[in-house]
Amino acid sequence: MNPLILALVAGTAMAVQNLLLSVMVSRGLAYPAVLFMNSAVGLLLLLAVCLVFQGPALLREMLDVWKPWYLVPGLLGTFAVFALVFGYTHVGAPAPTIALIAGQVLASILMDCIR
């Protein structure tokens, strides 16, 4: 699988995801409820996939290697989704998406420089 094509498809999926989430907000759901529903569906899907491929050993493996800082990526991802949904509902899709990509590029360059 080509990683660049995969990233392109993922970017398209994120645009559709954020559009749908912003429509949910515009229909009266609060941001925390929308983020919860988004995360809950993703978690259930991932749990099902992990259980199919790893079975009950999944839980044992997770407990064996778990560290408190493993929570940080989920918090950062939830913040990114919130920022895009908030942007979509206030200024439309292009500006928040461009700002998010600019932040990713700048942070990636900085991390490569200090690594």
Protein Blocks (a to p, Z undefined) as FASTA:
>chain_A
ZZklmmmmmmmmmmmmmmmmmmmmmnopafklmmmmmmmmmmmmmmmmmmmmnommlmmm
mmmmgcfklmmmmmmmmmmmmmmmmmmmmnojklmmmmmmmmmmmmmmmmmmmZZ
